[in-house]
Amino acid sequence: MIVLVSFTLTMGYGYAQAVDANNNALNALATYGPDGANIGASSIVRNPPRPIDGTVYLFDTWNNNAIAVTTDEKPIRINSTINFNAKRNAFEAKTEDKEVIFTFDFTNIDRFVVNNRIFKNIYSPVDGSYRVFEVIAETNDFEIYKDYKIDIREGNPNPLLARANDKYIMKDSYYVKKGKSFKKLRLKKSDILKAAGSKSSVVEQYAKDNNLNFKNERDLRKIVSYYTTL
């Protein structure tokens, strides 16, 4: 049996010290915050009716280097195992006995930095709600975000297909935010250059000179980084 606990990071100075100094602070705050206020209730997650292969978690391991940065730019190191649950669209941390999972929300949090990757809670007009996106690029003119969702591929009892169990499938998609516009983005040259606007010809030449591929996320980061220098 696994217990899920909703967990809000309240960013007072004393609490920041507690989290940074003592990993057991998560355990202590499962039900009550530092001022004694109730911050969450637990719920039981029962086993699914049949096994599901794959994972809903973004990172291969829970031993990730994670920092929560508050809205007033105070970094708080998360001294606990942490991962991103793409199905629940939330960061989770586990206790050592793995019987309790803490779910973080973004109250007073500007961003999470996990293994040097930035994640923000952004309003998505596409979904009509706030979602946690990975930040691929940020400039003064536009931002590029990556969204993660989970699909389930149903299994088939036919032994010839060798996939009797259901399976989690991690899917991602990109979005570009420019002013009030928030649109799905294809990682292709024409779409990226459109976001670059009047600087598109210079950006295109830079990518060509450095043999960078607009469809490659790592190359795209380099291209946008160059864009910010123009």
C-alpha positions in Angstrom: 0.0 0.0 0.0 1.3 3.4 -1.0 0.1 6.6 0.7 0.0 9.8 -1.3 0.3 13.1 0.6 -0.4 16.5 -1.0 2.5 18.7 0.0 2.8 22.5 -0.3 6.2 24.2 0.1 5.7 27.1 2.4 8.8 29.2 2.0 9.6 30.8 5.3 13.2 31.1 6.3 12.9 28.7 9.1 11.2 26.1 6.9 13.9 26.5 4.3 16.5 25.7 7.0 14.5 22.7 8.1 14.3 21.2 4.7 17.9 21.8 3.9 19.2 20.5 7.2 16.9 17.6 7.8 15.5 15.3 5.2 13.0 14.0 7.8 11.3 17.4 7.5 9.2 15.9 4.7 8.0 13.2 7.0 7.2 15.7 9.7 5.3 17.9 7.3 3.2 15.2 5.8 0.1 16.3 7.7 1.1 19.6 9.3 3.1 22.6 8.2 5.7 24.4 10.3 3.0 26.7 11.8 0.8 23.7 12.7 -1.6 24.3 9.9 -3.0 21.3 8.0 -1.4 21.2 4.6 -2.7 18.0 3.1 -4.6 14.8 3.4 -3.5 11.3 2.5 -5.1 8.9 0.0 -4.6 5.3 -0.7 -3.5 4.1 -4.2 -4.7 0.6 -4.8 -3.1 -1.8 -7.3 -4.6 -1.7 -10.8 -6.8 -4.6 -11.8 -4.0 -5.9 -14.0 -0.3 -5.2 -14.4 0.8 -2.2 -16.4 4.3 -2.3 -17.9 6.4 0.8 -18.3 6.5 3.9 -16.0 4.7 7.2 -15.5 8.0 8.8 -14.2 10.1 11.0 -16.4 13.5 10.3 -14.8 15.1 6.8 -14.8 16.1 7.2 -11.2 14.7 8.9 -8.1 18.1 10.0 -7.0 18.0 13.4 -8.7 19.6 16.7 -7.8 16.6 19.0 -7.2 16.1 22.6 -6.1 12.9 24.5 -5.6 13.2 28.2 -6.4 10.7 30.4 -4.6 8.9 33.3 -6.2 11.3 35.7 -4.5 14.2 33.8 -5.9 15.3 31.8 -2.8 16.6 28.4 -3.7 15.7 25.4 -1.4 17.4 22.1 -1.9 15.2 19.1 -1.8 17.1 16.5 0.2 14.9 13.7 -0.7 14.4 11.3 -3.7 12.3 13.1 -6.3 10.8 12.4 -9.7 8.2 13.8 -12.1 5.0 11.9 -12.4 3.8 12.6 -16.0 0.5 11.0 -15.4 -0.4 13.2 -12.4 1.7 16.2 -13.8 3.4 16.7 -10.5 6.7 16.3 -8.7 6.8 13.6 -6.1 9.2 12.7 -3.4 9.4 9.4 -1.5 10.3 8.5 2.1 13.1 6.0 2.7 10.6 3.2 3.3 8.8 4.1 0.0 5.5 3.8 1.7 4.7 7.5 1.5 4.9 9.7 -1.6 4.8 13.5 -1.2 3.3 15.5 -4.0 4.6 19.1 -4.4 2.5 21.9 -5.8 3.7 25.3 -7.0 2.4 27.5 -4.2 5.1 30.2 -3.7 7.3 28.3 -6.2 8.6 29.8 -9.4 10.3 26.8 -10.7 11.9 23.4 -9.9 15.4 22.7 -11.2 16.1 19.0 -11.5 19.4 17.8 -12.9 19.8 21.3 -14.4 16.5 21.0 -16.2 14.0 23.8 -15.4 10.3 23.1 -14.9 7.5 25.7 -14.4 3.8 25.7 -13.8 2.4 27.5 -16.8 -1.2 28.2 -17.7 -2.1 26.3 -20.9 -5.0 27.6 -23.0 -4.9 24.3 -24.8 -5.8 22.4 -21.6 -7.6 25.3 -19.9 -5.6 24.8 -16.8 -2.1 25.2 -15.3 0.4 22.4 -16.1 4.0 21.7 -15.3 6.1 22.2 -18.4 9.8 21.8 -18.9 11.4 25.0 -20.1 13.3 24.4 -23.3 14.1 28.1 -24.0 13.3 31.5 -22.7 13.9 34.8 -24.4 12.5 38.3 -24.1 10.4 37.6 -27.2 9.2 34.0 -26.8 9.4 30.9 -24.7 9.4 27.2 -25.7 8.0 24.6 -23.4 7.8 20.8 -23.4 4.8 19.0 -22.1 4.8 15.4 -20.9 1.7 13.1 -20.9 1.0 9.5 -20.4 -1.0 7.2 -22.6 -1.9 3.6 -21.9 -1.5 1.1 -24.7 -3.9 -1.8 -24.0 -2.5 -5.3 -23.9 -3.8 -8.2 -25.9 -4.3 -11.7 -24.5 -3.1 -13.2 -27.8 0.1 -15.0 -26.9 1.5 -14.5 -30.4 1.6 -10.7 -29.8 3.7 -11.0 -26.6 2.1 -8.0 -24.9 -0.6 -9.3 -22.6 -0.2 -6.4 -20.2 -1.2 -2.8 -20.6 1.8 -0.4 -21.0 2.4 3.2 -20.1 3.6 5.3 -23.1 5.4 8.6 -22.4 4.5 11.2 -24.9 5.8 14.7 -25.3 4.9 17.8 -27.2 6.3 21.3 -27.6 4.6 24.7 -27.3 5.7 28.2 -28.0 4.4 31.2 -26.0 4.8 34.6 -27.7 2.9 37.4 -26.1 -0.6 36.2 -25.4 -0.3 33.5 -28.0 0.3 29.9 -26.8 0.5 27.4 -29.7 1.7 23.9 -30.3 5.2 23.9 -31.9 6.7 21.4 -34.3 10.5 21.2 -34.0 11.1 22.2 -37.6 13.1 25.0 -39.1 10.1 27.0 -40.5 8.3 27.1 -37.1 11.3 28.1 -35.1 12.3 30.8 -37.6 8.8 32.1 -37.4 9.1 32.6 -33.7 12.5 34.3 -34.3 10.7 37.0 -36.3 12.9 39.7 -37.8 16.0 37.9 -36.6 15.2 34.7 -38.5 17.7 35.1 -41.3 20.6 35.6 -38.9 19.4 32.7 -36.8 19.1 30.5 -39.8 22.6 31.4 -41.0 24.1 30.6 -37.5 22.4 27.2 -37.5 23.8 26.5 -41.0 27.3 27.7 -40.1 27.4 25.5 -37.0 25.6 22.5 -38.5 22.8 22.7 -36.0 19.5 20.8 -36.5 16.3 22.6 -35.6 14.7 19.2 -34.9 17.3 18.3 -32.3 16.4 19.6 -28.9 20.0 20.1 -27.8 20.8 22.0 -31.0 17.6 24.0 -30.5 18.8 25.2 -27.1 22.1 26.4 -28.7 20.2 28.2 -31.5 17.9 30.0 -29.0 20.9 30.8 -26.8 22.5 32.5 -29.8 19.2 34.3 -30.5 19.3 35.9 -27.0 22.7 37.6 -27.9 21.3 39.4 -30.9 
